[in-house]
Amino acid sequence: MSCLPSSGRCIEKSEGCDGESHCFADTDETLCVRMDTETDDDVLLVHNSVSSAWEQVCRDGWTRQYSDLTCRQLGYQRALTEAYVPANVSAGRKSQIGALRNGSDPARIQSYLTKGKPLCDSGYVVRIVCFQA
């Protein structure tokens, strides 16, 4: 994986979207989080740079603080609503919230995620609607 804009620096795939900046201007940490706009449910998706896949985020361990953090990371003021919807099994692997990893940026939701889980224990994933005043 190379840093953008093209700096000539290469990093390991596992270093992208891991919550730690390895590239100038944090380019390896941008565009790592989005809402699923291909459906009408606004399910939270995070990028797994190792598998190059977008993963739904399990509701297990999720709190309102994580919703607000995610919305701020996306450029909004805070979360307006959060809900939990049944996980789409055919959507592939999932990400699970956990403790902040050492050396990671606490202002980025991917710093708290373990990626590549086969399923969610609860069977539900996170849906967020963000608010901008």
N, C-alpha and C positions, 0 to 999 in steps of 0.2 A: 504494500500500500504506500502511495506517495503523498507527501504533504502538498496541499494546495494553498495559494497558487503555486505553480510549479517551482519548487525551491531546490529540487534535486535531492532532497532528503527523503529517504524511505524509512518506514516504520513497520513493525510487525502488524499483521492483520488484527491480532488480539489487542493492540494498543489503540485502535480506533473505537470511539464511543465507549470508552471504559471509565470516563470521569476524570482522567488525567490528561493534561495538555502535553502533547509531544511535538506539536507543530506550531510555527509562528501564527499568532492571532487565533489560537485554539481551533484551527480549521479541522483538526481531526475529531473535534467534539461538537461541531455544529451539524445541523441537519440529522441529529440522532433520535429525535423524538417528534412524533406527529400524531394527529388524530386520523382515524380511518375514514377518509372522505369518499371512498368507493362504496360504502354502505351508508345508511342513514343513522347509524348508531353512535358515531363519534367515539368508538373504542380507542383507547390509548395504544399506540404502537411504538416500540423502541427498536432501533437497528442493532442487529447482532453482526458485527463486522467480520467475525470468524466464518459464519455461515452465509453471510451476505443476505440475510433474510430479515423481514420485519416481524417482530413477535408481539403478540398481545400480552398484557401485563395482568397477572393474577391478582384477585382481590385479597388473597390471604396476606394478612399483615398490613394492608393498605390503610392509611388514615387521611383525614382531611388535609393535614399538613403536607403530605406528598402531592395531593391534588393542587394545592396552592403553589407549591414549589414547581410543579410541572407547568402550570399556567404562566408563572413568572418567566420560566425558561423559554417559553414560546412567545414572550413579549406582551403578555396580558397582565392585568393587575392582580387577579386572583381567580380561583375557581368559583363559578356561580352555582353549579350543581355537580354532584357526582352520584353515580349509580353503579350497580353491578349487574351485568347481563351474562346469560349463559355463554360459556366459552365455546368458540367455534372449533371443534376438534379438527376439522379439515384445514384450519388456518395454520397448522404446523406447530412448532415448539412455542413455549411460553417463557416469559420472564417473571421472576419472583422477587418481591421486595425483601430487603434484609438490612444488615448493618452497613454503615458507611465503611467503604474499603480504605485502608491506610493509603495516604497520598492522594486521595481523590478529592475533587472539588465538591464541597457540600451544597453548592448552589445548582448542581446538575443531578437530575433524577437518576441518570444512568450510573451514578456513583454508588447507588444503593441496591442495584439490581444484580441478580444472578440470572444469567441467560441460558437458554437451551433446555429448559425443563420439558419433559414430554407432555405433561398436563398439569392443571391446577388442582390442588387438593380439594378446594371448595367447589370446583366446577364453574366458577364465575371469574369474569375479567372486569377491568376498570373502564368505565365510561365517564368522561369529563366534558363539561361545557364551561369554557373560560369566560371571564368578564373583563371588560375594559371600560373604565369610567370616562 
